[in-house]
Amino acid sequence: MHLLIKRCALGTMIALAVMPATAGAAPLRQTGTIAFGTFGPASPTSLSESATYRNPDDPSGKPPAVRRIVVRYPAGFRIDTSVPGQCHASDQQLQTSGGGACPSDSRVGSGDTELATGFPGPAATFQLDLEVYNNRDQLIFLIKPRGSSAVLSVGRSKVDGRTITTDIPATPGGPPDGQSSVKHIAFALAKVTKLSHGSTRSFLTTPPSCPVSREWTSVATFTYADGVSQTIRVATPCKRSARHPPSSRAKGTIEGRVFVFAEQGDRNSRRGGGRARVILRRGHRIARRRDVTSGGRFRFRVDPAHYAVTAQSSDAKCPSRSVRVRAGDTTRVKLTCRDR
């Protein structure tokens, strides 16, 4: 198994943008960043996030206490917790033995956080280190005093598809509410890959394609102890490489109808009983084919080029048409098959 833990390049880190505000909306209590370690689609990646909290009414004071964070990553983003090792240790085992209670290959990240206590002077803030371990459909956070090996608490974030949900319990602190609150948090998850049955699987994988906008969008929702909930968005850049499949807008369309008139064929052929096979050729190669009844329609989406459109019928002789297809255009063809 290949394990690489790294911070994403500064160039890929984009500030979270606020959702369009509504009249009377409360001032934002948080800002943040989220980034992938690659611009490419369908690629193994690392992930880094940060959030900074503030009290809009007192920017220098203790921020409101956040209790739940739900981050929904872009459509198509994958989190596969079966790829890294998994730590099945209990909270008690983790507090006693720390990361030693987990397999070494289950560690998938690290980070740090700063708490605001509400006390004056040097005790106003408290620095903590984070170690992140993988479990089935779960991320485990070991929270330690800065530079210490002792585990103060254990946090578990739920992984559900492309969504990570983190609940933050109340932490004792000072005035005015007797609890501490998160002032800043940052963490990075690893790029982890594993070879399985001849194919490479990854812990984190970017969406399968990059939209025309060249941006992937994530959504984060923060819920606070006083019941306030705020949602912000992030647009993360992505790259449409030369290997990216051509856009459907670069294709053209051939559409038309086929009529079969055959006195020697089925007597119902004039009323739609005759059949024909429409064949689209590009040079000597058959690009498309479709069976239709007399009066039936056909439609092909194809790359711009010269094509020959023909029909085959056991009841009648059918013509051939040469057409040129241009990107974004529709070329219409009518084929009439008559007695041989």
Secondary structure as the mmCIF struct_conf table of DSSP 4:
data_model
#
loop_
_struct_conf.conf_type_id
_struct_conf.id
_struct_conf.beg_label_comp_id
_struct_conf.beg_label_asym_id
_struct_conf.beg_label_seq_id
_struct_conf.end_label_comp_id
_struct_conf.end_label_asym_id
_struct_conf.end_label_seq_id
STRN STRN1 HIS A 2 LEU A 4
HELX_LH_PP_P HELX_LH_PP_P1 ARG A 7 ALA A 9
HELX_RH_3T_P HELX_RH_3T_P1 LEU A 10 THR A 12
STRN STRN2 ILE A 14 ALA A 15
HELX_LH_PP_P HELX_LH_PP_P2 LEU A 16 LEU A 16
STRN STRN3 ALA A 17 VAL A 18
HELX_LH_PP_P HELX_LH_PP_P3 MET A 19 THR A 22
TURN_TY1_P TURN_TY1_P1 ALA A 23 GLY A 24
HELX_LH_PP_P HELX_LH_PP_P4 ALA A 25 LEU A 28
STRN STRN4 GLN A 30 PHE A 36
BEND BEND1 GLY A 37 GLY A 37
BEND BEND2 PHE A 39 GLY A 40
TURN_TY1_P TURN_TY1_P2 PRO A 41 ALA A 42
STRN STRN5 PRO A 44 PRO A 44
STRN STRN6 LEU A 47 TYR A 53
TURN_TY1_P TURN_TY1_P3 PRO A 56 ASP A 57
TURN_TY1_P TURN_TY1_P4 PRO A 59 SER A 60
BEND BEND3 GLY A 61 GLY A 61
HELX_LH_PP_P HELX_LH_PP_P5 LYS A 62 ALA A 65
STRN STRN7 VAL A 66 ARG A 72
HELX_LH_PP_P HELX_LH_PP_P6 TYR A 73 PRO A 74
TURN_TY1_P TURN_TY1_P5 ALA A 75 GLY A 76
STRN STRN8 ARG A 78 ILE A 79
TURN_TY1_P TURN_TY1_P6 THR A 81 SER A 82
BEND BEND4 VAL A 83 PRO A 84
HELX_RH_AL_P HELX_RH_AL_P1 ASP A 91 SER A 97
HELX_RH_3T_P HELX_RH_3T_P2 GLY A 98 ALA A 101
BEND BEND5 CYS A 102 CYS A 102
HELX_RH_3T_P HELX_RH_3T_P3 SER A 104 SER A 106
STRN STRN9 ARG A 107 ALA A 116
BEND BEND6 GLY A 118 GLY A 118
BEND BEND7 PRO A 120 PRO A 120
HELX_RH_3T_P HELX_RH_3T_P4 GLY A 121 ALA A 124
STRN STRN10 THR A 125 ASN A 135
TURN_TY1_P TURN_TY1_P7 ARG A 136 ASP A 137
STRN STRN11 GLN A 138 PRO A 145
TURN_TY1_P TURN_TY1_P8 ARG A 146 GLY A 147
STRN STRN12 SER A 153 ASP A 160
TURN_TY1_P TURN_TY1_P9 GLY A 161 ARG A 162
STRN STRN13 THR A 163 ASP A 167
STRN STRN14 THR A 171 PRO A 172
TURN_TY1_P TURN_TY1_P10 PRO A 175 GLY A 178
STRN STRN15 GLN A 179 LEU A 189
STRN STRN16 LYS A 191 SER A 196
TURN_TY1_P TURN_TY1_P11 HIS A 197 GLY A 198
STRN STRN17 SER A 199 SER A 202
BEND BEND8 PHE A 203 PHE A 203
STRN STRN18 LEU A 204 THR A 205
BEND BEND9 PRO A 208 SER A 209
TURN_TY1_P TURN_TY1_P12 VAL A 212 SER A 213
BEND BEND10 ARG A 214 ARG A 214
STRN STRN19 GLU A 215 TYR A 224
TURN_TY1_P TURN_TY1_P13 ALA A 225 ASP A 226
BEND BEND11 GLY A 227 GLY A 227
STRN STRN20 SER A 229 PRO A 237
TURN_TY1_P TURN_TY1_P14 ALA A 242 ARG A 243
BEND BEND12 HIS A 244 HIS A 244
HELX_LH_PP_P HELX_LH_PP_P7 PRO A 245 SER A 247
HELX_RH_3T_P HELX_RH_3T_P5 SER A 248 ALA A 250
STRN STRN21 GLY A 252 VAL A 260
BEND BEND13 GLU A 263 GLY A 265
TURN_TY1_P TURN_TY1_P15 ARG A 267 ASN A 268
HELX_RH_3T_P HELX_RH_3T_P6 SER A 269 ARG A 271
TURN_TY1_P TURN_TY1_P16 GLY A 272 GLY A 273
STRN STRN22 ARG A 275 ARG A 282
TURN_TY1_P TURN_TY1_P17 GLY A 283 HIS A 284
STRN STRN23 ARG A 285 THR A 293
TURN_TY1_P TURN_TY1_P18 SER A 294 GLY A 295
STRN STRN24 ARG A 297 VAL A 302
BEND BEND14 PRO A 304 PRO A 304
STRN STRN25 ALA A 305 GLN A 312
BEND BEND15 SER A 314 ALA A 316
STRN STRN26 LYS A 317 LYS A 317
STRN STRN27 SER A 320 VAL A 325
TURN_TY1_P TURN_TY1_P19 ALA A 327 GLY A 328
STRN STRN28 THR A 330 CYS A 337
STRN STRN29 ARG A 338 ARG A 338
#
